[in-house]
Amino acid sequence: MTSSQHQTPQQAWDSLREGNQRFMRGDSDHPRQDLSRRISLQEGQKPQAVVLACSDSRAPVEILFDQGLGDVFVIRTAGEITDLSVLASLEFAVDSLEVPLVVVLGHEKCGAVAAASQALNGGDMPAGFQRVLVEKVTPSLLSAKKRGMESSDAFERNHVAEIADHIVDRSPEIQARLADNRCAVVGLRYRLSDGLAEPLVSYGLDIEGAQRVH
């Protein structure tokens, strides 16, 4: 099942989870990447998930979830940082494309989180517009430190959770769809070490390993 028109949030999550498990085992199916699939998509798209992911080249969304053409609507920014254009893109996916699942995907050894941590510890701010990355990531690190977290892994996990919370808090469209179970939001962290997209937080779904919010 590949069209969000016929999928529930749970079914969309199951598809991503199963694809990630195949990727971890090294037996990816590489589904829906043939000529007929490409031609069929000329009529439009019905992705099953919208994924806000880090721009890091080591975390390609379609590959690590073993998805095909037209399966996922992907937004990528360094450190998964959000602005109005990102929020607008997320709302377009859930409103116009009726996507049933919103995913925030961070990853192990995130450079944006590391840069923000270095700036907090030593005042070493990057030059130019890269400063924005530090400014956007720093609040999640401050909240992590306030809760006693000190490791880079903990910083990365907390950052994903706070981005997911920020999206839900800022988007009335997503809130409305969460309220009537048309959409769910999950936060994941991709581990470079073993390939797992580990669940961290979930809005609207009960996911093993994730903290259920609301």
N, C-alpha and C positions, 0 to 999 in steps of 0.2 A: 504494500500500500504506500503510495508516494505522494498523493495529492492531499494537501491540508484540508480540502473541502470535505473529505470523508474521514478525517483523523481527529481524535481527541488529543488533549495535551499528553495524556498517558501514552498513547500509541506513538506520538512523535518522540517522546522521551525514550521509549523502548527501542525505537529504530536507531536513535543516536547511540544509546548504550550498547546495543548489540553490535553496531558497526565499530565502535571503539574496542570492544572485546576482540573482534576479528583482527583489527589492526594490531592490537597488543600481541596476539598469537602469531602474527606474520602471515595470516591467510586471508587477506582482504579480498572481497569479491569484485571491487571496482565496478559497481553496478551502474546502469543507466548512463553509460558514456559512449554508446555506439551512435551510428549515423541516424538510425530511426528515432532515437531519443532527441538528438539535436534538431532534427526536422520537426518533430512534434512540438517542440518548445517555441516554434515560430508563432503558434497560436496564443501564447501567453504562459504565465508561470503561476504555480501554486506550491511554493515551498512549504515544507513541513515545520521549519524552524527559522528564526532569525537569530543570528549569533553575533554578539559584540565581542570581538576577540582582539588580542594584542597583535600588532603588526609584525612581530618577530617571525623571521623566516623559518624558524624551527617548529612553528606551530600552525601548519596549514590546515584549515578547518575541514575541508572536504576529505582530505586524506586521513586525518586521525579519527574521523567518524565514519570512514569508508562510505561516503555518499557520492551521488552522481550529479549530472547536470540538472539544474532546476530544483534540487532537493533542499538546499539551504540558501538563505538570503544573508550574506555576510557583510558586516561592517567592521573594519579594522582600524584601530588607532593605537599608537604606542601607549602601553599601560592600560588599555581599555578605557581611556579617559573619555568623558562625555562633554558635549557642548550642545548648543541648540540644534545644530545640523544632525548630530548623532541621535538626539531624542526624536527629531522629526523623521529620520529614517526608520527608527524603531516603530514609531506610530504608523508610518506608511505601511510597514510590513503587517502589523496586527490589524489595522483598519482596512486598508485597500486590498491587501492580499489575504486577509483572514488567517494569518499564521497562528497556530495554536500554542506555540512554545517560543519563549524568549530565553536565550542562553547568554550568560556572561562568562567568557572563557579567559581566565588568566593562565599563567604557566610558571613552572619552576625556573629559577634563575632569570627573572624578569629584569631587564636593564633599567626600565623606568623606575621600578621600585628600588633597585639598588642605587640609582642616582639620587633619588629623594632621601634615602637613608644616609648616604654620604653627605648630602647637604645639611641634614639635621645634625649629624654628628660632628662635622668639621667646617660647616659653612661654605663648602665648595660648590658654588652654583655654576651650572653650565652657561655658556654664552648664547646670545641670540634668542630665537624663539624656543630653543630647547628648555629655557627657563620655565616655560609654561608647563612642561611635563612634570617638573618638580613641584610647581605650585599646585597642580591638580592632584598629585598623588600624596603630597604631604599630609593632608587632613586624615587620611586613613591610617597613616603611620603614627600620627599623634594619638589617635584613638586606640591603636594597638598598644602603644607604649603605656598609655594610661591604664590599660587592663593587664599590664605586666608582661606583655609579649616582647621578646628581644630578638628572636631568630628571623632570618630572611624568609624561611618557609612560613612562619606565622604572619609576617608582614604581608606576604603575597596572598595568603588565604583571607586575611582580614580585608585587604584591598578589594578582592573580588566580592566579598559579602557586602561591603559598603557601596560598591558600584551598583550591585543588584538592588539594594535598598533605595539608593538614590533614584534609580530608574522608576521603581514602583511609586516612590513618593512624588516624583515630578510629573508623571504622565497620567492624566485623567483617563485617556483611552485605555491604557493598560490596566488601570485600576478597575474600570468598568468591566473589562473582560475577565479579570480575576474574580470579580464579585459573582458573575454568573457562570463561572467554570468554562468559559470559552477559551481561556488562555492560562498558562502557567509560566512562572519565571524561575529559572534555576541558575545557580552560580557554581562553576566548576573550575578546577585548577589542573591543567595538563602537566603531567610529570614527565620531563624529558628522560628520566632515568628508566622508567618501565613502560611508558606509553599510556598510562591510565589517565583518563579525565576524571579526577576524583570529585565526587559531589560534596559541596560545602553548605549551601543554603537552598531552600526551595520554598516558593510561594505557590500554593495551589496543588502540590503533589506530595505524596509521601514517598520519599526516596531514601533507600538505605544509605546511611552514612552522612546524610545532609540534615541540617537543622531545619525543621519545618517552621515557617514564619506565617502568622495569621492562621 
